[in-house]
Amino acid sequence: MLSSWLVAVLRGLGLRLPALSFAAVPVALAWLATSIWLGRRYEAARETRVRQPSS
């Protein structure tokens, strides 16, 4: 839903399809960086749980 609002705002500012695609690249890179960061945190947490002895 956020994406559709963002597109509506950018179109309201007068951006056409080519400009929207250029605006989408930084957003996609931010999602990529977030997914890599979350994946690394998950793996670190999983390794910590595996190394702890069961009680």
TIKOL-443465 format. One record per residue: residue in three letters; residue number from 1; x, y, z of N, C-alpha, C in turn. Coordinates in steps of 0.05 Angstrom, whole numbers, always signed. Example, Ala and Ser with C-alpha at 12.3 -4.5 7.8 and 13.67 -1.06 7.14 Angstrom:
BEGIN
SITE | ALA | 1 | +264 | -114 | +156 | +246 | -90 | +156 | +264 | -66 | +156
SITE | SER | 2 | +257 | -45 | +142 | +273 | -21 | +143 | +258 | +1 | +157
end
This chain:
BEGIN
SITE | MET | 1 | +16 | -23 | +0 | +0 | +0 | +0 | +18 | +25 | +0
SITE | LEU | 2 | +40 | +24 | +14 | +58 | +47 | +15 | +69 | +53 | -13
SITE | SER | 3 | +74 | +33 | -28 | +85 | +37 | -55 | +65 | +52 | -73
SITE | SER | 4 | +40 | +45 | -71 | +20 | +59 | -87 | +17 | +88 | -79
SITE | TRP | 5 | +19 | +93 | -53 | +18 | +121 | -43 | +42 | +136 | -53
SITE | LEU | 6 | +65 | +124 | -53 | +90 | +137 | -62 | +88 | +144 | -92
SITE | VAL | 7 | +77 | +125 | -108 | +74 | +130 | -136 | +54 | +153 | -140
SITE | ALA | 8 | +32 | +153 | -125 | +13 | +175 | -128 | +25 | +202 | -121
SITE | VAL | 9 | +41 | +203 | -100 | +54 | +228 | -92 | +74 | +237 | -114
SITE | LEU | 10 | +90 | +218 | -124 | +110 | +226 | -144 | +96 | +234 | -170
SITE | ARG | 11 | +74 | +222 | -178 | +59 | +230 | -201 | +46 | +258 | -196
SITE | GLY | 12 | +38 | +262 | -172 | +27 | +288 | -165 | +48 | +310 | -167
SITE | LEU | 13 | +73 | +303 | -163 | +95 | +322 | -166 | +103 | +326 | -196
SITE | GLY | 14 | +90 | +311 | -213 | +95 | +315 | -242 | +114 | +295 | -254
SITE | LEU | 15 | +122 | +275 | -239 | +141 | +255 | -250 | +126 | +235 | -268
SITE | ARG | 16 | +138 | +230 | -291 | +128 | +210 | -310 | +141 | +183 | -305
SITE | LEU | 17 | +134 | +163 | -321 | +144 | +136 | -317 | +175 | +134 | -317
SITE | PRO | 18 | +190 | +146 | -335 | +219 | +144 | -333 | +230 | +155 | -307
SITE | ALA | 19 | +220 | +177 | -298 | +229 | +189 | -273 | +222 | +172 | -250
SITE | LEU | 20 | +198 | +159 | -251 | +190 | +141 | -229 | +208 | +117 | -227
SITE | SER | 21 | +217 | +107 | -250 | +235 | +84 | -250 | +262 | +92 | -237
SITE | PHE | 22 | +272 | +116 | -243 | +296 | +125 | -230 | +293 | +130 | -201
SITE | ALA | 23 | +269 | +138 | -193 | +264 | +142 | -164 | +261 | +116 | -150
SITE | ALA | 24 | +254 | +95 | -164 | +250 | +68 | -152 | +276 | +54 | -146
SITE | VAL | 25 | +297 | +61 | -160 | +323 | +48 | -156 | +334 | +52 | -128
SITE | PRO | 26 | +335 | +76 | -117 | +344 | +79 | -89 | +326 | +64 | -69
SITE | VAL | 27 | +301 | +63 | -74 | +283 | +48 | -56 | +289 | +18 | -57
SITE | ALA | 28 | +294 | +8 | -81 | +301 | -21 | -84 | +327 | -27 | -70
SITE | LEU | 29 | +346 | -8 | -73 | +372 | -12 | -60 | +369 | -12 | -29
SITE | ALA | 30 | +352 | +5 | -19 | +347 | +6 | +10 | +335 | -20 | +19
SITE | TRP | 31 | +316 | -31 | +4 | +304 | -57 | +11 | +325 | -79 | +10
SITE | LEU | 32 | +343 | -78 | -10 | +364 | -98 | -12 | +383 | -97 | +12
SITE | ALA | 33 | +391 | -73 | +20 | +408 | -69 | +43 | +394 | -79 | +69
SITE | THR | 34 | +369 | -73 | +71 | +354 | -82 | +95 | +352 | -112 | +96
SITE | SER | 35 | +347 | -125 | +73 | +345 | -154 | +73 | +371 | -168 | +79
SITE | ILE | 36 | +393 | -156 | +70 | +420 | -168 | +76 | +425 | -165 | +106
SITE | TRP | 37 | +420 | -141 | +116 | +424 | -136 | +145 | +408 | -155 | +162
SITE | LEU | 38 | +382 | -158 | +156 | +365 | -176 | +171 | +374 | -205 | +169
SITE | GLY | 39 | +382 | -213 | +145 | +392 | -240 | +142 | +417 | -246 | +158
SITE | ARG | 40 | +435 | -227 | +160 | +459 | -230 | +176 | +452 | -231 | +206
SITE | ARG | 41 | +433 | -214 | +214 | +425 | -215 | +242 | +412 | -242 | +249
SITE | TYR | 42 | +395 | -252 | +231 | +382 | -277 | +235 | +403 | -300 | +238
SITE | GLU | 43 | +422 | -300 | +220 | +442 | -321 | +221 | +459 | -320 | +246
SITE | ALA | 44 | +466 | -296 | +255 | +481 | -293 | +280 | +465 | -302 | +304
SITE | ALA | 45 | +439 | -295 | +305 | +422 | -304 | +327 | +418 | -334 | +326
SITE | ARG | 46 | +416 | -346 | +302 | +413 | -375 | +300 | +438 | -389 | +310
SITE | GLU | 47 | +461 | -379 | +302 | +486 | -391 | +311 | +489 | -389 | +341
SITE | THR | 48 | +481 | -367 | +353 | +482 | -364 | +382 | +464 | -384 | +396
SITE | ARG | 49 | +440 | -389 | +385 | +422 | -408 | +397 | +432 | -437 | +394
SITE | VAL | 50 | +446 | -443 | +372 | +456 | -470 | +367 | +479 | -475 | +386
SITE | ARG | 51 | +496 | -456 | +392 | +519 | -460 | +409 | +512 | -462 | +439
SITE | GLN | 52 | +490 | -451 | +447 | +482 | -452 | +475 | +473 | -481 | +482
SITE | PRO | 53 | +483 | -491 | +505 | +475 | -518 | +513 | +445 | -518 | +521
SITE | SER | 54 | +432 | -540 | +516 | +404 | -543 | +524 | +402 | -546 | +554
SITE | SER | 55 | +381 | -535 | +565 | +377 | -537 | +594 | +360 | -560 | +602
end
